[in-house]
Amino acid sequence: MDRIKHILLLFVLINTQLSSAQQTVTLDETIFIHTNAVTLVSGETLLYKVYCLKSSDKTPSGISKVAYVELVDDNKKSVFKTKIALENASGQGDYFIPTTLKTGTYKLIGYTNWMLNKPFSELFQLNINIVNPYKVDEKTASQNIFAGNTNTTAESLKNENVTLNLNKKIFSNRELVDLKIKSSNANYTNGTYSLSVRKLDNIPAQNQISAVNFAAATAYPVVLDLKNENQKIILPEVRGEIISGKISAKNNSDKIDNISVGLSIPGKSFAFKVVQTDKNGNFIFNVNQTFYSPNIVLQIIDEKANNYELTVNNAPEIDYTKVSFEKDAKLSYTIKESLLERSISSQVENAYFHKKVDNIEKTPTVEPFYYPLTKEYILDDYTRFKTLKETITEVAVEAYSKQKDDKLYLHVNDPSVFPQLPNPALVLVDGLYLENQNDLLTYNMKNVYKIEIIVGRYYVGAKSFNGLISFTTFDKDFKSTQTGSFIAKPTILRPQPKKIYNKVKYENTADNERIPDFRNQLFWNPDVQLNQDSETSFYTSDLSGTFEIRLEGFTKSGIPVSIKENIEIQNTSAN
């Protein structure tokens, strides 16, 4: 009895504290971005690593699972926006600089949805200079090129706890640079770091914001008042992507609360979720895994679905009128030769891109949400039939169809129930929910790899179905023709796939001997682990000059790390 009393008392105390805490909430999150360069020429690629941190102590933030990166021009318009899936509070991405961008100063802005509750000045901002040698206005060719003071005093970037160990400082073309990043301090080995190796030239550029300087800047958590009705709170993406919307009734007599809405993200690995609307018809989906498919379908799951309209909320937008660009500096003609070299290098590298293409990291296959409950029919194991009705009659015998008005519905025969329940089964094709299975009537079943069936009542969220039937096609490309006000197929920004960069190797002198190598960016690793030697060695290119090795990152305890070292590459062909 005493134990029950203690449990009840603890429950009351927790509830009291929660109700008090719910009056306000502390926003303690910020973004730091390490880029491979701050000045780029058309045809080059901006590479970046995103760190999601607590504002207060710069330790990893466990709040947001999604970050956003945008590039804004001096007209205060976004020219590029991407979504970055965060794993262990960090993520990576890249952006190829197209020839459609004009020469000028841009702002790289990084944030999470949760950070949009802060003032704009609290978002991460970095000046990016772009030179487009193919698209220059002659009247402004010698002015309004770069923002801010250029060629500022170089930062001293060292850290006694982390060392960049090189086998030597001077290298020849296409030679292996044996780089080891070492630390004997456990506080530093347990961290997240990114490494860039890039050629230096005399093209003006501001110093990139280092992790050390970023951490030193004063930043305070923001307290949000949940009772303030005038303060609209943008929800954090705590479990993954947030996709939200609203339904409205065409007839005011129809209710809009507790209506089921389904989300389908079809593909090789797919998602299907069902939520219910609130009293105002609003719904929210949390997608807690990363899906790259651009095909997203939302639809109302209700017998009276045609009586409703479904709209999807747009992603939160930033007021870019608040972006400030510093006074521009003139572009000197003394850097003409460097610009020409950079332009030629990018053109050569792009011409041989297919020979050096970066590898997209293989996305792990996500098992279907119903795994492993289904009975599976691999159709190649049976006599093949072209039509749906023949296939479910001769092969997938638990399934049967019923016609209602002008719609076809599939059911699953449950031998434990008599008479059979009137509700149809949950029907998916490559993860796409089909409320009306008419599309399957004319679909060639020879394109279907397998059919999976679950017998009995099946729940997805609060919605119940009389069994489940899942069709998987060979090409995972099934398209539905169903349309209506209750279906929405929005264009939603998808996360960037992770890549494995810089796989150019010359282990054998004959490797790629006839392919020119004009890489200014010798190496980029957005996920460096200290004391892991195999991850940090790289080969030089055919270019000579001074190259900068730069390491940025943060330890798990919030200690910033910024280190840089220069190496020289000599042109062996000139000897």
C-alpha positions as CSV (number, residue, x, y, z in Angstrom):
1,M,0.0,0.0,0.0
2,D,2.8,2.4,0.9
3,R,4.4,1.7,-2.5
4,I,1.2,2.6,-4.3
5,K,1.0,5.8,-2.3
6,H,4.5,6.7,-3.3
7,I,3.8,6.0,-7.0
8,L,0.6,8.2,-6.8
9,L,2.5,11.0,-5.1
10,L,5.3,10.8,-7.7
11,F,2.7,11.0,-10.5
12,V,1.1,14.1,-9.0
13,L,4.4,15.8,-8.6
14,I,5.4,15.1,-12.2
15,N,2.1,16.3,-13.5
16,T,2.4,19.5,-11.5
17,Q,5.9,20.2,-12.8
18,L,4.8,19.5,-16.4
19,S,1.8,21.8,-16.2
20,S,4.1,24.6,-14.8
21,A,6.7,23.9,-17.5
22,Q,4.2,24.1,-20.3
23,Q,3.7,27.8,-19.7
24,T,7.1,28.5,-21.3
25,V,9.6,26.5,-23.3
26,T,13.4,27.2,-23.8
27,L,14.7,27.3,-27.3
28,D,18.4,26.3,-27.0
29,E,19.5,25.4,-30.5
30,T,21.8,26.8,-33.2
31,I,23.5,25.8,-36.4
32,F,27.1,26.0,-37.5
33,I,28.1,25.2,-41.1
34,H,31.6,24.4,-42.3
35,T,32.0,24.9,-46.1
36,N,34.9,23.9,-48.3
37,A,35.2,27.5,-49.7
38,V,33.7,30.9,-49.4
39,T,34.6,32.0,-53.0
40,L,33.5,29.8,-55.9
41,V,33.5,29.9,-59.7
42,S,30.7,28.7,-61.8
43,G,31.0,25.0,-62.3
44,E,32.5,24.3,-58.9
45,T,30.7,22.7,-56.0
46,L,30.0,24.1,-52.6
47,L,30.4,21.4,-50.0
48,Y,29.2,21.8,-46.5
49,K,28.8,20.0,-43.1
50,V,25.9,21.1,-40.8
51,Y,26.3,20.9,-37.0
52,C,23.2,21.3,-34.9
53,L,24.2,22.5,-31.5
54,K,22.8,23.9,-28.2
55,S,23.2,27.7,-28.2
56,S,24.3,27.7,-24.6
57,D,27.3,25.3,-24.5
58,K,27.7,24.1,-28.1
59,T,27.1,20.4,-27.3
60,P,25.1,18.4,-29.8
61,S,21.4,19.3,-29.8
62,G,19.0,16.4,-29.5
63,I,15.9,18.4,-30.6
64,S,15.8,18.8,-34.4
65,K,16.2,15.9,-36.8
66,V,16.1,18.1,-39.9
67,A,18.1,21.2,-40.9
68,Y,17.7,23.5,-43.9
69,V,20.4,25.3,-45.9
70,E,19.6,28.2,-48.3
71,L,21.6,30.4,-50.6
72,V,20.2,34.0,-50.9
73,D,21.3,36.5,-53.6
74,D,21.7,40.2,-53.2
75,N,18.1,40.7,-54.4
76,K,17.1,38.9,-51.2
77,K,15.7,35.9,-53.1
78,S,16.5,32.3,-52.3
79,V,18.3,30.6,-55.3
80,F,18.9,27.3,-53.6
81,K,17.2,25.5,-50.7
82,T,17.8,22.0,-49.4
83,K,16.7,19.8,-46.5
84,I,19.4,17.9,-44.5
85,A,18.6,14.9,-42.4
86,L,20.5,15.1,-39.1
87,E,22.1,12.0,-37.7
88,N,23.7,12.4,-34.3
89,A,23.1,16.2,-34.6
90,S,25.0,16.6,-37.9
91,G,24.4,16.3,-41.6
92,Q,26.0,17.0,-45.0
93,G,25.2,18.3,-48.5
94,D,26.5,20.0,-51.6
95,Y,25.5,22.5,-54.2
96,F,26.8,22.7,-57.8
97,I,27.2,26.4,-58.8
98,P,25.3,26.8,-62.1
99,T,26.1,29.3,-64.8
100,T,22.6,30.8,-64.2
101,L,23.9,32.5,-61.0
102,K,25.4,36.0,-61.6
103,T,28.7,37.2,-60.2
104,G,28.2,38.7,-56.7
105,T,27.8,38.1,-53.0
106,Y,25.4,35.6,-51.6
107,K,24.4,34.5,-48.1
108,L,24.5,30.9,-47.0
109,I,21.8,30.6,-44.3
110,G,21.4,27.6,-42.0
111,Y,18.6,26.9,-39.6
112,T,16.1,24.4,-38.2
113,N,12.4,24.9,-38.1
114,W,12.7,25.3,-34.3
115,M,15.2,28.1,-34.8
116,L,12.7,30.1,-36.8
117,N,11.1,31.1,-33.5
118,K,14.3,33.2,-32.9
119,P,15.1,36.6,-34.4
120,F,16.5,36.4,-37.9
121,S,19.9,37.5,-36.7
122,E,20.2,34.3,-34.7
123,L,20.3,32.1,-37.8
124,F,23.6,31.0,-39.2
125,Q,24.8,33.3,-42.0
126,L,27.9,33.2,-44.1
127,N,29.0,35.3,-47.0
128,I,29.6,33.3,-50.2
129,N,31.2,35.0,-53.2
130,I,30.5,33.6,-56.6
131,V,32.2,34.5,-59.9
132,N,30.5,33.7,-63.1
133,P,33.0,34.3,-66.0
134,Y,30.2,33.4,-68.5
135,K,27.7,35.9,-67.3
136,V,29.2,39.3,-66.4
137,D,27.5,42.7,-66.9
138,E,30.2,44.8,-68.5
139,K,29.0,47.9,-66.6
140,T,29.6,46.3,-63.3
141,A,32.5,44.0,-64.1
142,S,34.9,46.0,-62.0
143,Q,32.6,46.8,-59.1
144,N,30.0,45.3,-56.8
145,I,31.7,41.9,-56.8
146,F,32.6,40.9,-53.3
147,A,31.1,41.9,-50.0
148,G,33.1,43.1,-47.0
149,N,36.8,43.4,-46.4
150,T,38.8,40.9,-48.3
151,N,42.2,39.3,-47.5
152,T,41.8,39.9,-43.8
153,T,44.5,38.7,-41.4
154,A,44.6,34.9,-41.3
155,E,43.3,33.2,-38.2
156,S,45.7,31.2,-36.1
157,L,44.0,27.8,-36.1
158,K,45.7,25.3,-33.9
159,N,44.8,23.0,-31.0
160,E,47.3,21.4,-28.7
161,N,45.0,18.4,-28.2
162,V,44.5,17.6,-31.9
163,T,47.4,17.3,-34.4
164,L,47.6,17.0,-38.2
165,N,50.5,14.7,-38.8
166,L,51.9,14.7,-42.4
167,N,54.7,12.5,-43.8
168,K,56.1,15.7,-45.4
169,K,55.1,19.2,-46.4
170,I,56.1,19.2,-50.2
171,F,54.5,16.8,-52.6
172,S,54.5,16.1,-56.3
173,N,51.5,15.7,-58.7
174,R,49.3,12.6,-58.2
175,E,51.2,11.7,-55.0
176,L,49.6,10.2,-51.9
177,V,49.4,12.6,-48.9
178,D,49.6,10.5,-45.8
179,L,47.6,12.6,-43.3
180,K,46.8,11.3,-39.8
181,I,44.7,13.3,-37.4
182,K,45.6,12.3,-33.9
183,S,44.5,13.0,-30.4
184,S,45.3,11.2,-27.1
185,N,42.6,13.1,-25.3
186,A,39.3,11.1,-25.0
187,N,37.3,14.4,-24.9
188,Y,38.4,15.1,-28.4
189,T,38.3,11.7,-30.0
190,N,34.6,11.6,-29.1
191,G,33.5,14.3,-31.4
192,T,32.2,15.2,-34.9
193,Y,34.6,16.8,-37.5
194,S,34.8,17.7,-41.1
195,L,38.0,18.0,-43.2
196,S,38.7,20.1,-46.3
197,V,41.8,20.3,-48.5
198,R,41.7,23.0,-51.1
199,K,44.0,25.1,-53.2
200,L,44.7,28.7,-52.2
201,D,44.9,31.6,-54.7
202,N,44.8,35.4,-54.7
203,I,41.1,35.7,-55.4
204,P,39.7,37.8,-52.6
205,A,37.8,36.0,-49.9
206,Q,36.7,36.6,-46.4
207,N,37.9,34.3,-43.7
208,Q,35.5,31.5,-43.2
209,I,33.8,31.4,-39.7
210,S,35.7,28.9,-37.7
211,A,34.2,26.7,-35.1
212,V,36.3,28.4,-32.4
213,N,35.1,31.9,-33.4
214,F,31.5,30.6,-33.7
215,A,31.6,29.2,-30.2
216,A,33.1,32.3,-28.8
217,A,30.3,34.5,-30.1
218,T,27.7,35.3,-27.4
219,A,24.5,33.3,-27.9
220,Y,21.7,32.8,-25.4
221,P,18.7,30.4,-25.4
222,V,15.3,32.0,-26.1
223,V,12.3,31.5,-23.9
224,L,9.0,31.2,-25.7
225,D,5.8,32.1,-23.9
226,L,3.2,29.4,-24.8
227,K,0.4,31.6,-23.3
228,N,1.1,34.4,-25.7
229,E,-1.6,34.0,-28.4
230,N,0.1,36.6,-30.6
231,Q,3.3,34.4,-30.8
232,K,2.9,31.7,-33.4
233,I,5.2,28.8,-32.4
234,I,6.8,26.9,-35.2
235,L,7.1,23.3,-34.1
236,P,10.5,21.5,-34.0
237,E,11.0,18.5,-36.1
238,V,11.8,16.3,-33.1
239,R,11.2,12.9,-34.6
240,G,11.9,13.7,-38.3
241,E,10.1,15.6,-41.1
242,I,6.8,17.3,-40.3
243,I,4.2,17.3,-43.0
244,S,1.0,19.0,-42.0
245,G,-2.3,20.3,-43.5
246,K,-5.9,20.8,-43.0
247,I,-9.2,19.5,-44.3
248,S,-12.4,21.5,-44.8
249,A,-15.9,20.3,-45.4
250,K,-17.8,21.2,-48.6
251,N,-21.0,21.0,-46.6
252,N,-21.0,22.6,-43.2
253,S,-23.1,19.8,-41.8
254,D,-20.1,17.3,-42.1
255,K,-17.8,17.1,-39.2
256,I,-14.1,17.8,-39.7
257,D,-12.7,16.3,-36.5
258,N,-11.5,12.7,-36.1
259,I,-11.3,12.2,-39.8
260,S,-8.5,9.8,-40.9
261,V,-5.9,11.1,-43.3
262,G,-3.3,8.9,-44.9
263,L,0.3,9.7,-45.9
264,S,2.0,7.6,-48.6
265,I,5.7,7.9,-49.5
266,P,6.0,5.2,-52.1
267,G,9.2,3.6,-53.4
268,K,11.7,0.8,-52.7
269,S,11.6,1.8,-49.0
270,F,8.2,3.3,-48.3
271,A,6.2,4.9,-45.6
272,F,2.5,4.8,-44.9
273,K,0.9,6.5,-41.9
274,V,-2.6,7.4,-40.8
275,V,-3.5,10.3,-38.4
276,Q,-6.8,11.9,-37.4
277,T,-7.7,15.5,-37.6
278,D,-8.3,17.7,-34.6
279,K,-11.4,19.8,-33.9
280,N,-10.3,22.4,-36.5
281,G,-9.5,19.8,-39.2
282,N,-5.8,20.1,-38.8
283,F,-3.5,17.1,-39.1
284,I,0.3,16.5,-38.5
285,F,2.5,13.7,-39.7
286,N,5.9,13.0,-38.2
287,V,8.1,11.0,-40.6
288,N,10.7,9.5,-38.3
289,Q,12.8,7.9,-41.0
290,T,14.5,9.4,-44.0
291,F,12.8,8.8,-47.3
292,Y,14.2,10.4,-50.5
293,S,11.3,9.7,-52.8
294,P,9.8,13.0,-54.3
295,N,6.4,11.3,-54.8
296,I,4.3,12.1,-51.7
297,V,0.5,11.5,-51.6
298,L,-1.9,12.6,-48.9
299,Q,-5.6,11.5,-48.9
300,I,-8.6,11.4,-46.8
301,I,-9.6,7.9,-45.7
302,D,-13.3,8.1,-45.2
303,E,-16.5,6.9,-46.9
304,K,-17.5,10.5,-47.5
305,A,-14.0,11.6,-48.7
306,N,-15.5,13.4,-51.7
307,N,-17.3,15.7,-49.3
308,Y,-13.9,17.2,-48.2
309,E,-11.0,19.3,-49.5
310,L,-7.5,18.6,-48.4
311,T,-4.7,21.2,-48.4
312,V,-1.1,20.8,-47.4
313,N,0.6,23.5,-45.4
314,N,3.6,25.2,-47.0
315,A,6.9,25.0,-45.2
316,P,7.8,28.0,-43.0
317,E,9.3,30.8,-45.0
318,I,11.9,33.4,-44.0
319,D,11.5,37.1,-44.5
320,Y,14.7,37.7,-46.5
321,T,14.2,41.5,-46.5
322,K,16.1,41.3,-43.2
323,V,19.2,40.0,-45.0
324,S,22.0,42.6,-44.9
325,F,24.9,42.7,-47.4
326,E,27.9,44.7,-46.5
327,K,29.3,47.4,-48.8
328,D,30.9,45.8,-51.9
329,A,34.5,45.9,-52.8
330,K,36.0,46.2,-56.2
331,L,37.5,43.2,-58.1
332,S,41.1,43.8,-59.1
333,Y,42.3,42.9,-62.5
334,T,45.4,41.3,-60.8
335,I,43.3,38.2,-60.1
336,K,42.3,37.7,-63.8
337,E,44.8,34.9,-64.2
338,S,43.5,33.0,-61.1
339,L,40.0,33.3,-62.3
340,L,40.9,31.9,-65.7
341,E,42.7,29.0,-64.1
342,R,39.8,28.2,-61.8
343,S,37.4,28.4,-64.7
344,I,39.5,26.1,-66.9
345,S,39.9,23.7,-64.0
346,S,36.1,23.5,-63.3
347,Q,35.4,22.9,-67.0
348,V,38.0,20.1,-67.3
349,E,36.7,18.4,-64.1
350,N,33.1,18.7,-65.3
351,A,34.0,17.2,-68.7
352,Y,35.4,14.1,-66.9
353,F,32.8,14.1,-64.2
354,H,31.5,10.7,-65.2
355,K,35.0,9.2,-64.6
356,K,35.2,10.7,-61.1
357,V,31.6,10.8,-60.0
358,D,31.0,10.8,-56.2
359,N,29.3,7.8,-54.8
360,I,25.9,8.2,-53.2
361,E,25.9,6.3,-50.0
362,K,23.7,3.3,-50.2
363,T,20.5,3.9,-48.3
364,P,19.7,1.1,-45.9
365,T,16.5,-0.7,-46.9
366,V,13.7,0.0,-44.5
367,E,11.5,-2.9,-43.8
368,P,7.7,-2.3,-44.4
369,F,5.8,-1.3,-41.3
370,Y,3.9,-4.6,-41.4
371,Y,7.0,-6.7,-41.5
372,P,7.1,-9.7,-40.7
373,L,3.4,-10.4,-40.4
374,T,2.5,-11.1,-44.0
375,K,2.1,-14.2,-46.1
376,E,4.2,-13.7,-49.2
377,Y,3.5,-14.7,-52.8
378,I,6.4,-14.3,-55.1
379,L,4.5,-14.4,-58.4
380,D,7.4,-15.9,-60.4
381,D,7.0,-19.0,-58.3
382,Y,3.5,-19.6,-59.7
383,T,1.9,-19.6,-63.1
384,R,1.8,-16.0,-64.3
385,F,-1.6,-14.3,-65.0
386,K,-2.0,-10.9,-66.6
387,T,-5.1,-9.7,-64.7
388,L,-5.8,-8.9,-61.1
389,K,-8.9,-11.1,-60.9
390,E,-7.0,-14.2,-62.3
391,T,-4.1,-13.6,-59.9
392,I,-6.2,-13.4,-56.7
393,T,-8.3,-16.4,-57.9
394,E,-5.4,-18.7,-58.7
395,V,-2.5,-17.5,-56.5
396,A,-3.3,-15.0,-53.7
397,V,-6.4,-16.9,-52.8
398,E,-7.0,-15.1,-49.5
399,A,-7.9,-11.9,-51.5
400,Y,-11.2,-11.3,-53.3
401,S,-12.8,-8.3,-54.9
402,K,-16.2,-6.5,-54.6
403,Q,-17.7,-3.9,-56.8
404,K,-19.5,-1.0,-55.1
405,D,-21.0,1.6,-57.4
406,D,-18.2,2.4,-59.8
407,K,-15.4,1.4,-57.5
408,L,-13.5,-1.9,-56.9
409,Y,-12.5,-2.9,-53.4
410,L,-10.3,-5.7,-52.3
411,H,-11.0,-7.8,-49.2
412,V,-9.2,-10.5,-47.3
413,N,-11.1,-13.7,-46.5
414,D,-10.8,-14.3,-42.7
415,P,-11.8,-17.9,-42.0
416,S,-12.2,-17.1,-38.3
417,V,-15.0,-14.7,-38.9
418,F,-18.5,-15.4,-40.3
419,P,-20.0,-13.6,-42.0
420,Q,-17.0,-11.6,-43.4
421,L,-16.6,-8.1,-42.2
422,P,-17.9,-5.5,-44.7
423,N,-14.8,-3.2,-44.4
424,P,-12.2,-3.5,-47.3
425,A,-8.6,-4.3,-46.8
426,L,-5.7,-1.9,-46.6
427,V,-4.3,-2.0,-50.2
428,L,-0.9,-0.7,-51.0
429,V,1.1,-0.7,-54.3
430,D,4.8,0.1,-53.8
431,G,3.7,1.7,-50.5
432,L,1.0,3.9,-52.2
433,Y,-2.4,3.6,-50.5
434,L,-5.3,2.9,-52.9
435,E,-8.7,3.6,-51.6
436,N,-10.3,2.6,-54.9
437,Q,-8.6,-0.3,-56.6
438,N,-9.9,0.4,-60.1
439,D,-6.3,1.1,-61.2
440,L,-5.4,-2.5,-60.5
441,L,-8.1,-3.8,-62.9
442,T,-6.2,-2.6,-65.9
443,Y,-2.7,-3.0,-64.5
444,N,-0.6,-5.8,-66.0
445,M,0.1,-8.2,-63.1
446,K,3.3,-9.4,-64.9
447,N,4.8,-6.2,-63.6
448,V,4.2,-7.2,-60.0
449,Y,7.0,-9.0,-58.2
450,K,5.1,-10.1,-55.1
451,I,1.9,-9.9,-53.2
452,E,1.8,-9.8,-49.4
453,I,-1.3,-10.5,-47.3
454,I,-2.3,-10.2,-43.7
455,V,-5.5,-11.9,-42.6
456,G,-7.6,-10.3,-39.8
457,R,-8.2,-6.9,-38.4
458,Y,-5.2,-4.6,-39.0
459,Y,-4.6,-1.1,-37.4
460,V,-2.6,1.8,-38.8
461,G,-2.8,4.6,-36.2
462,A,-6.4,4.8,-35.1
463,K,-7.7,3.5,-38.4
464,S,-8.7,-0.2,-38.7
465,F,-8.8,-2.3,-41.9
466,N,-10.1,-5.8,-42.6
467,G,-6.7,-7.2,-43.5
468,L,-3.8,-5.9,-45.6
469,I,-2.8,-6.6,-49.3
470,S,0.5,-5.1,-50.5
471,F,1.6,-5.3,-54.1
472,T,5.3,-4.7,-55.0
473,T,6.2,-4.1,-58.6
474,F,9.6,-4.8,-60.1
475,D,10.4,-1.2,-60.9
476,K,8.7,0.3,-57.8
477,D,7.1,2.9,-60.1
478,F,3.4,2.4,-59.9
479,K,1.3,5.5,-60.6
480,S,-2.3,6.0,-59.6
481,T,-4.8,7.9,-61.7
482,Q,-7.1,8.7,-58.8
483,T,-7.8,12.4,-58.3
484,G,-10.1,14.6,-56.3
485,S,-10.3,17.3,-53.7
486,F,-9.6,14.7,-51.0
487,I,-6.2,13.8,-52.6
488,A,-3.1,16.0,-52.6
489,K,0.2,15.3,-54.3
490,P,2.3,18.2,-53.0
491,T,5.9,19.1,-54.0
492,I,7.7,18.7,-50.7
493,L,11.5,19.4,-50.4
494,R,13.3,16.1,-50.0
495,P,16.5,15.4,-48.0
496,Q,19.8,15.3,-49.8
497,P,21.2,11.8,-50.1
498,K,24.6,11.3,-48.3
499,K,27.6,11.0,-50.6
500,I,31.1,9.5,-50.4
501,Y,33.4,12.1,-51.8
502,N,36.8,12.2,-53.5
503,K,37.5,8.7,-54.6
504,V,40.4,9.6,-57.0
505,K,43.3,7.2,-56.4
506,Y,46.6,6.6,-58.1
507,E,47.7,3.4,-56.3
508,N,49.0,2.2,-59.7
509,T,50.9,4.8,-61.9
510,A,48.8,3.7,-64.9
511,D,45.5,4.4,-63.1
512,N,43.6,7.2,-64.9
513,E,46.9,8.1,-66.7
514,R,45.1,9.6,-69.7
515,I,42.5,11.5,-67.7
516,P,43.5,15.0,-66.7
517,D,43.1,15.8,-63.0
518,F,42.5,19.5,-62.4
519,R,41.0,19.3,-58.9
520,N,41.3,22.4,-56.7
521,Q,39.4,20.5,-54.0
522,L,41.7,17.6,-53.3
523,F,39.7,16.2,-50.4
524,W,36.5,16.6,-48.5
525,N,35.3,14.3,-45.7
526,P,32.3,15.6,-43.8
527,D,32.5,12.8,-41.2
528,V,36.0,12.5,-39.9
529,Q,36.8,10.3,-36.9
530,L,40.1,11.1,-35.1
531,N,42.7,8.3,-35.0
532,Q,41.1,6.6,-38.0
533,D,44.0,6.9,-40.5
534,S,42.3,5.3,-43.5
535,E,39.7,8.2,-43.7
536,T,42.1,11.1,-44.1
537,S,44.7,10.2,-46.7
538,F,44.3,11.5,-50.3
539,Y,46.0,12.0,-53.6
540,T,47.2,15.3,-55.1
541,S,46.1,16.4,-58.6
542,D,47.9,17.8,-61.6
543,L,47.7,21.3,-60.1
544,S,50.6,22.9,-58.3
545,G,50.6,25.6,-55.6
546,T,49.7,26.0,-51.9
547,F,46.8,23.9,-50.5
548,E,45.1,24.4,-47.2
549,I,44.2,21.5,-44.9
550,R,41.4,22.6,-42.6
551,L,39.6,20.7,-39.8
552,E,36.5,22.0,-38.1
553,G,34.2,20.4,-35.6
554,F,33.0,20.1,-32.0
555,T,33.6,17.5,-29.3
556,K,30.6,15.9,-27.6
557,S,31.3,18.2,-24.6
558,G,31.0,21.3,-26.8
559,I,34.7,22.1,-27.2
560,P,35.2,23.7,-30.7
561,V,38.1,22.5,-32.8
562,S,39.6,24.6,-35.7
563,I,43.0,23.6,-37.2
564,K,44.6,24.4,-40.5
565,E,47.9,23.5,-42.1
566,N,49.4,24.3,-45.6
567,I,51.2,21.9,-47.9
568,E,53.0,22.6,-51.2
569,I,52.5,20.7,-54.4
570,Q,55.2,21.1,-57.1
571,N,54.7,20.5,-60.8
572,T,56.8,17.5,-61.6
573,S,56.4,18.0,-65.4
574,A,58.3,21.3,-65.1
575,N,61.4,19.5,-63.8
